[in-house]
Amino acid sequence: MNVSMKKIVTQMTADKKKFGLMLGLLLIASVMGVRALLSGGQDTPASAKAQTGEQGGVGSESAETDLLTLPVVLVELSDVSRRDLFALQSEKFARITKQTTQVTQNSVPEPSEEQKRTQAATALNGLKLRSTLMSANPQALINDKLFGVGNQPVPGFVVTRITQHSVFMKHETFQGEFELKMYRDQ
């Protein structure tokens, strides 16, 4: 036996359940094939014939005569459609009138200082302070980029101070200062 045949036999017999199922199906298929060859087509059913009944069932003479006595209706079909299938028929749809309301500038209340601070703080949620470099010109590693005092890590925020474990930033429109503390992987 050559090497490729040995590989095929090894793969086929690796899973005993699958191999047994395959052999069983091959045995059933071979038995059915031998039966078909030996019978020579004699076991095939004869053409089906309807049984005639006395109650007027399928194949009775009364059913045949009933079909012949049915009235014949001739219908003339036009080759041209009289309506456009894609035209909108607006009379079949209800009309909705649009109500407009005037919005004045004073109708939207000004957010409070606490709401402004919360909105500004949410902009800093994606920032992670990895490290700080303390020197004459301190720098901070925020989201894998170096920033110094005066830089903008996020639009609207300017770095004001850098300490050993945190960075302080100020928002352009808000008067408070935000602290970003050192991020540590845990």
N, C-alpha and C positions, 0 to 999 in steps of 0.2 A: 504494500500500500504506500502510495507516495505521501509526501508531507502535507499537501493541501487537503487530501482526503482525511488524514488523521486529525487535522484541525477541525474539519467540519463535523466528524464523528464526536470529537471531544466537546464541541459546542452544543451539539444536539443532545448529548447524554448528560450534560451538566445539571440540568433541572429535571429530576426524576418524574415529577408530576406532569410537566409539559411533554416529556418524552413518552410517558405512558398514554396520555391523551392522544398524542399524535399517532401512536401505533394503533390505538383503538379505532380512531377515525379512518385510518388507512385500511384496517381489516373490514370495517363496515362498507367502505367504498368499493373494495375489491369484491366482496360478496355480492353487492348489488350489481356491479358490472358483469360478473360471471352469470348471474341470473338473467340479465338483459340479453347477453349473448346467446345463452342456451335456449331461451324462449323464442328467439327469432321474431319477436314482435307479435307473438300469438296472444299475449296477455293484455294487449291494449284493448280498451273498451270499444265496443262497436259504436257507430254513430247513434246519437240519441234520437229517439222517436217519441212524439207526444202520444199519449194514450187517448183514445176517443172515449168520451163518456156520454151517458144518456141525458145528463142534466145540462148540456149545452156548454161544456167546458172547452178547453183549448182543443182545437182540432175537430170539433163537432160540426156538422153541416149547418146547424142553426146559427153558429157564430159567423160562419162564412157568409150566409145570406144577410145577417144583420149589418155587416160591413158594406155590403153592396147597396143597401137601402138608405144609407145615410145621405142627407142632402149635401150637395156640393156648392160651396160659396166661392165665387171668383172675386179676388181683391186686386185692384190695380194700384201698384206702388209707383211713386214718383221718383225719378232719379235725382231731383233737385230738392234740397232742403229749403223750406220757406222761412226759417228763422236762423239767425246767427247764434250759434252755440256759445260764443265768447262775448256777446254783447251783454252789458249789465242792464238788468231790468230794475231800475231804481224804484218803481212803484211797488215792488214786492218787499222792500225794506223800509223799516221805520226810520224817520229822520230824527236825529238827536241834535238839539241846538246847543251850541257851546256858550256856556255862561262865563263871562269874563269878570274878574274882580281886580280892582286896582290895589296894588301893594304900595304902601307908602314906605319911605326910607326909615321911618321911626318904628315900624311894626316889628322889626327883628330886634330883640333886646341885645344890648352889648354884653358879651360874656364877662363874668366877674374875674377878679384877679386870680382867684383860686382855679377857675376853669382855664384861664390862659396859661397858668403855670402847669396844670395837668397836661394840656395839649402840647406845650413845649417839651415836657418831660417824656412824653410818648415818642417824640422824634429821636430821643437818645437811647431808646430801648435796644436798638440793633448794634450799638457800639460796645466794644469790649477792650478794656485797657489791659494789655498784656505785660507791659514793662515800662519803666521810666529810666532815662539816662540823665543823671544829675551832673551838671557841669556849669560853666559860666553861661552857656546857652542851653538850658535843659530841654530835652525832647521826650516825647511819649510815643510808645508803639501802640496805636489804636487800630484794631482790625487789620493788623499786619502792615500798617503804613506809619511812617514817622511824621509827627507833627510837633511844631514848636509853638512858643507863645506868639499869638497874633494870627495863627493859621485857622482855617475853617474845616474841621473834620466832617461836619454836616452843614448844609446850607442854612444860614441864619444863626449859627453858633460860632463863637470865636473863643479860642483858648486864651484864658487870662493868666492862670498860674499853673505851674507843675510842681508837685511835691513828690516825696519819695514813693508814696503809695496811692496817689490820686491826682486827678486833673480837674481843674475848675474851669467852667465855660460859662459865657454870658450870652444870652439871646439878644438879638438886635432890637426887638420891640419890647421885651419884658425886662423889668428892672432887676429881677433876682439873679443869683448866681447858682449854677448847678454843679454838683460834684460827681465825678465819675470815678468810682473806686476800682482798685486792682481786681482783675478777673483771674480766677484760679480754676484750672481743670480739676475736677474731682472724680 
